[in-house]
């Protein structure tokens, strides 16, 4: 039997009385609002990465993925094109103005990361965006820590270290200029 590359979850995309089940790939890091709801409800179905990270580290990784998506042209912000306007979109910026300052600080933050840390974060972003080229945790563990017995845990350990470095770098930015999404 072939092992699955990514863990799947069955979710109901309809009403409880008329369920329509679908399979979807789970994210390595649960979005903050969902994670907080799950913790408040006492739900123990957090991902292994969610359990390893503290709040600041999880927020830093989530923010990094959002900013990278915006830089890649895949902005997934709420008001991506700004207010609805009648007429042509020629001359409009593809990103809202409120994203420019956070993107500037994100680009500045990336300068202080090593090539290895940037590689780890790039692989995490591919996983978080459910990209078809994303490797599984075990495959990434083989690349980064071949001597570890459990490759998936080795990958997550490396990601936690990078997340703590991201938190330290974000805290070095003055609080008045730390305006994220």
C-alpha atoms as a printed R data frame, in Angstrom:
    type eleno elety resid chain resno       x      y       z
1   ATOM     1    CA   UNK     A     1   0.000  0.000   0.000
2   ATOM     2    CA   UNK     A     2   1.382  3.401  -0.970
3   ATOM     3    CA   UNK     A     3   1.853  5.860   1.883
4   ATOM     4    CA   UNK     A     4   0.158  9.221   1.506
5   ATOM     5    CA   UNK     A     5   2.411 12.224   1.065
6   ATOM     6    CA   UNK     A     6   0.222 14.564   3.111
7   ATOM     7    CA   UNK     A     7  -2.275 13.846   5.861
8   ATOM     8    CA   UNK     A     8  -5.868 14.296   4.734
9   ATOM     9    CA   UNK     A     9  -8.901 15.458   6.679
10  ATOM    10    CA   UNK     A    10 -12.522 14.848   5.776
11  ATOM    11    CA   UNK     A    11 -14.560 18.021   6.150
12  ATOM    12    CA   UNK     A    12 -18.224 18.727   5.708
13  ATOM    13    CA   UNK     A    13 -18.757 21.483   3.143
14  ATOM    14    CA   UNK     A    14 -22.552 21.570   3.495
15  ATOM    15    CA   UNK     A    15 -25.071 21.796   6.296
16  ATOM    16    CA   UNK     A    16 -25.114 19.197   9.078
17  ATOM    17    CA   UNK     A    17 -28.430 17.778   7.831
18  ATOM    18    CA   UNK     A    18 -27.173 17.303   4.269
19  ATOM    19    CA   UNK     A    19 -23.473 16.504   4.549
20  ATOM    20    CA   UNK     A    20 -21.219 16.634   1.521
21  ATOM    21    CA   UNK     A    21 -17.848 15.250   2.508
22  ATOM    22    CA   UNK     A    22 -14.601 16.115   0.808
23  ATOM    23    CA   UNK     A    23 -10.994 15.298   1.499
24  ATOM    24    CA   UNK     A    24  -8.517 18.118   1.912
25  ATOM    25    CA   UNK     A    25  -4.851 18.351   2.800
26  ATOM    26    CA   UNK     A    26  -4.221 19.617   6.320
27  ATOM    27    CA   UNK     A    27  -2.021 22.651   6.744
28  ATOM    28    CA   UNK     A    28   1.178 22.204   8.750
29  ATOM    29    CA   UNK     A    29   0.291 25.330  10.756
30  ATOM    30    CA   UNK     A    30  -3.340 25.985  11.619
31  ATOM    31    CA   UNK     A    31  -4.377 29.630  11.045
32  ATOM    32    CA   UNK     A    32  -4.397 31.701  14.246
33  ATOM    33    CA   UNK     A    33  -8.167 32.239  14.537
34  ATOM    34    CA   UNK     A    34  -8.882 28.533  14.030
35  ATOM    35    CA   UNK     A    35  -6.069 27.525  16.398
36  ATOM    36    CA   UNK     A    36  -7.425 29.770  19.168
37  ATOM    37    CA   UNK     A    37 -10.959 28.415  18.691
38  ATOM    38    CA   UNK     A    38  -9.652 24.855  18.877
39  ATOM    39    CA   UNK     A    39  -7.719 25.577  22.076
40  ATOM    40    CA   UNK     A    40 -10.738 27.278  23.699
41  ATOM    41    CA   UNK     A    41 -12.992 24.370  22.750
42  ATOM    42    CA   UNK     A    42 -10.508 21.905  24.221
43  ATOM    43    CA   UNK     A    43 -10.001 20.265  20.844
44  ATOM    44    CA   UNK     A    44  -6.869 18.125  20.850
45  ATOM    45    CA   UNK     A    45  -6.619 17.806  17.075
46  ATOM    46    CA   UNK     A    46  -3.849 20.371  16.665
47  ATOM    47    CA   UNK     A    47  -1.108 19.578  14.168
48  ATOM    48    CA   UNK     A    48   2.282 18.422  15.486
49  ATOM    49    CA   UNK     A    49   3.779 21.779  14.490
50  ATOM    50    CA   UNK     A    50   1.033 23.648  16.381
51  ATOM    51    CA   UNK     A    51   1.928 21.707  19.513
52  ATOM    52    CA   UNK     A    52   5.660 22.490  19.170
53  ATOM    53    CA   UNK     A    53   5.327 26.266  18.658
54  ATOM    54    CA   UNK     A    54   4.388 28.921  21.152
55  ATOM    55    CA   UNK     A    55   2.014 31.750  20.161
56  ATOM    56    CA   UNK     A    56   4.715 34.216  19.107
57  ATOM    57    CA   UNK     A    57   6.499 31.651  16.942
58  ATOM    58    CA   UNK     A    58   3.278 30.512  15.265
59  ATOM    59    CA   UNK     A    59   2.297 34.126  14.568
60  ATOM    60    CA   UNK     A    60   5.735 34.872  13.126
61  ATOM    61    CA   UNK     A    61   5.558 31.880  10.765
62  ATOM    62    CA   UNK     A    62   2.004 32.685   9.709
63  ATOM    63    CA   UNK     A    63   2.933 36.330   9.092
64  ATOM    64    CA   UNK     A    64   5.996 35.279   7.088
65  ATOM    65    CA   UNK     A    65   3.865 33.053   4.838
66  ATOM    66    CA   UNK     A    66   1.310 35.846   4.261
67  ATOM    67    CA   UNK     A    67   4.011 38.367   3.360
68  ATOM    68    CA   UNK     A    68   5.762 35.925   1.031
69  ATOM    69    CA   UNK     A    69   2.444 35.252  -0.699
70  ATOM    70    CA   UNK     A    70   1.993 38.981  -1.221
71  ATOM    71    CA   UNK     A    71   5.527 39.301  -2.612
72  ATOM    72    CA   UNK     A    72   4.922 36.357  -4.955
73  ATOM    73    CA   UNK     A    73   1.808 37.987  -6.354
74  ATOM    74    CA   UNK     A    74  -0.521 35.602  -4.545
75  ATOM    75    CA   UNK     A    75  -1.838 38.102  -2.048
76  ATOM    76    CA   UNK     A    76  -4.526 36.505   0.056
77  ATOM    77    CA   UNK     A    77  -5.413 39.575   2.055
78  ATOM    78    CA   UNK     A    78  -9.064 40.369   2.714
79  ATOM    79    CA   UNK     A    79  -9.311 43.388   0.434
80  ATOM    80    CA   UNK     A    80  -6.818 42.382  -2.234
81  ATOM    81    CA   UNK     A    81  -7.990 44.861  -4.888
82  ATOM    82    CA   UNK     A    82  -9.192 47.549  -2.519
83  ATOM    83    CA   UNK     A    83 -12.719 48.931  -2.639
84  ATOM    84    CA   UNK     A    84 -15.000 47.834  -5.435
85  ATOM    85    CA   UNK     A    85 -14.970 50.448  -8.143
86  ATOM    86    CA   UNK     A    86 -16.870 50.843 -11.382
87  ATOM    87    CA   UNK     A    87 -14.765 51.028 -14.476
88  ATOM    88    CA   UNK     A    88 -11.364 49.743 -15.420
89  ATOM    89    CA   UNK     A    89  -8.679 48.531 -13.061
90  ATOM    90    CA   UNK     A    90  -5.884 50.047 -15.128
91  ATOM    91    CA   UNK     A    91  -3.579 52.152 -13.028
92  ATOM    92    CA   UNK     A    92  -4.580 50.423  -9.796
93  ATOM    93    CA   UNK     A    93  -1.909 48.867  -7.598
94  ATOM    94    CA   UNK     A    94  -2.227 45.078  -7.239
95  ATOM    95    CA   UNK     A    95  -1.734 45.413  -3.488
96  ATOM    96    CA   UNK     A    96  -3.542 47.685  -1.037
97  ATOM    97    CA   UNK     A    97  -1.498 50.612   0.224
98  ATOM    98    CA   UNK     A    98  -1.662 49.309   3.789
99  ATOM    99    CA   UNK     A    99   0.556 46.371   2.771
100 ATOM   100    CA   UNK     A   100   3.512 48.422   1.553
101 ATOM   101    CA   UNK     A   101   5.019 49.283   4.944
102 ATOM   102    CA   UNK     A   102   4.692 45.726   6.336
103 ATOM   103    CA   UNK     A   103   6.223 44.384   3.111
104 ATOM   104    CA   UNK     A   104   9.115 46.809   3.487
105 ATOM   105    CA   UNK     A   105   9.788 45.552   7.020
106 ATOM   106    CA   UNK     A   106   9.414 41.961   5.822
107 ATOM   107    CA   UNK     A   107  12.032 42.511   3.122
108 ATOM   108    CA   UNK     A   108  14.325 44.125   5.699
109 ATOM   109    CA   UNK     A   109  13.826 41.203   8.063
110 ATOM   110    CA   UNK     A   110  14.751 38.722   5.310
111 ATOM   111    CA   UNK     A   111  18.152 40.381   4.939
112 ATOM   112    CA   UNK     A   112  19.117 39.215   8.414
113 ATOM   113    CA   UNK     A   113  18.259 35.563   7.804
114 ATOM   114    CA   UNK     A   114  20.871 33.073   6.627
115 ATOM   115    CA   UNK     A   115  20.525 31.137   3.382
116 ATOM   116    CA   UNK     A   116  19.702 27.954   5.323
117 ATOM   117    CA   UNK     A   117  16.949 29.736   7.285
118 ATOM   118    CA   UNK     A   118  15.510 31.215   4.081
119 ATOM   119    CA   UNK     A   119  15.486 27.732   2.531
120 ATOM   120    CA   UNK     A   120  13.608 26.299   5.508
121 ATOM   121    CA   UNK     A   121  11.083 29.145   5.395
122 ATOM   122    CA   UNK     A   122  10.621 28.734   1.638
123 ATOM   123    CA   UNK     A   123   9.867 25.035   2.101
124 ATOM   124    CA   UNK     A   124   7.435 25.877   4.903
125 ATOM   125    CA   UNK     A   125   5.647 28.404   2.671
126 ATOM   126    CA   UNK     A   126   5.242 25.788  -0.061
127 ATOM   127    CA   UNK     A   127   3.673 23.425   2.465
128 ATOM   128    CA   UNK     A   128   1.448 26.139   3.925
129 ATOM   129    CA   UNK     A   129   0.201 27.173   0.480
130 ATOM   130    CA   UNK     A   130  -0.513 23.511  -0.405
131 ATOM   131    CA   UNK     A   131   1.766 23.800  -3.408
132 ATOM   132    CA   UNK     A   132   2.055 20.645  -5.511
133 ATOM   133    CA   UNK     A   133   5.862 20.882  -5.351
134 ATOM   134    CA   UNK     A   134   5.922 20.896  -1.553
135 ATOM   135    CA   UNK     A   135   7.781 18.053   0.089
136 ATOM   136    CA   UNK     A   136   6.460 16.158   3.082
137 ATOM   137    CA   UNK     A   137   7.927 16.631   6.558
138 ATOM   138    CA   UNK     A   138   9.834 13.352   6.304
139 ATOM   139    CA   UNK     A   139  11.337 14.256   2.924
140 ATOM   140    CA   UNK     A   140  12.468 17.619   4.256
141 ATOM   141    CA   UNK     A   141  13.904 15.906   7.337
142 ATOM   142    CA   UNK     A   142  15.978 13.629   5.099
143 ATOM   143    CA   UNK     A   143  17.421 16.675   3.348
144 ATOM   144    CA   UNK     A   144  18.167 18.706   6.474
145 ATOM   145    CA   UNK     A   145  18.962 16.147   9.155
146 ATOM   146    CA   UNK     A   146  19.807 12.726   7.708
147 ATOM   147    CA   UNK     A   147  21.185 11.461  11.029
148 ATOM   148    CA   UNK     A   148  17.904 11.880  12.951
149 ATOM   149    CA   UNK     A   149  15.837  8.759  13.483
150 ATOM   150    CA   UNK     A   150  12.452 10.485  13.031
151 ATOM   151    CA   UNK     A   151  12.841 12.687   9.962
152 ATOM   152    CA   UNK     A   152   9.519 14.527  10.325
153 ATOM   153    CA   UNK     A   153  10.371 15.583  13.889
154 ATOM   154    CA   UNK     A   154  13.811 16.713  12.696
155 ATOM   155    CA   UNK     A   155  12.181 18.998  10.119
156 ATOM   156    CA   UNK     A   156   9.793 20.460  12.665
157 ATOM   157    CA   UNK     A   157  12.675 21.011  15.140
158 ATOM   158    CA   UNK     A   158  14.544 23.002  12.496
159 ATOM   159    CA   UNK     A   159  11.403 25.008  11.720
160 ATOM   160    CA   UNK     A   160  10.873 25.829  15.416
161 ATOM   161    CA   UNK     A   161  14.462 27.143  15.639
162 ATOM   162    CA   UNK     A   162  13.910 29.360  12.606
163 ATOM   163    CA   UNK     A   163  10.595 30.559  14.056
164 ATOM   164    CA   UNK     A   164  12.299 31.602  17.293
165 ATOM   165    CA   UNK     A   165  14.893 33.506  15.231
166 ATOM   166    CA   UNK     A   166  12.049 35.222  13.338
167 ATOM   167    CA   UNK     A   167  10.473 36.276  16.626
168 ATOM   168    CA   UNK     A   168  13.783 37.733  17.830
169 ATOM   169    CA   UNK     A   169  14.215 39.665  14.583
170 ATOM   170    CA   UNK     A   170  10.624 40.942  14.652
171 ATOM   171    CA   UNK     A   171  11.103 42.178  18.198
172 ATOM   172    CA   UNK     A   172  14.129 44.179  17.059
173 ATOM   173    CA   UNK     A   173  11.814 46.302  14.884
174 ATOM   174    CA   UNK     A   174  10.511 49.289  16.875
175 ATOM   175    CA   UNK     A   175   7.014 48.653  18.218
176 ATOM   176    CA   UNK     A   176   5.615 51.781  16.559
177 ATOM   177    CA   UNK     A   177   6.691 50.471  13.149
178 ATOM   178    CA   UNK     A   178   5.539 46.877  13.703
179 ATOM   179    CA   UNK     A   179   2.219 47.145  11.884
180 ATOM   180    CA   UNK     A   180   1.438 43.728  10.466
181 ATOM   181    CA   UNK     A   181  -1.792 42.577   8.917
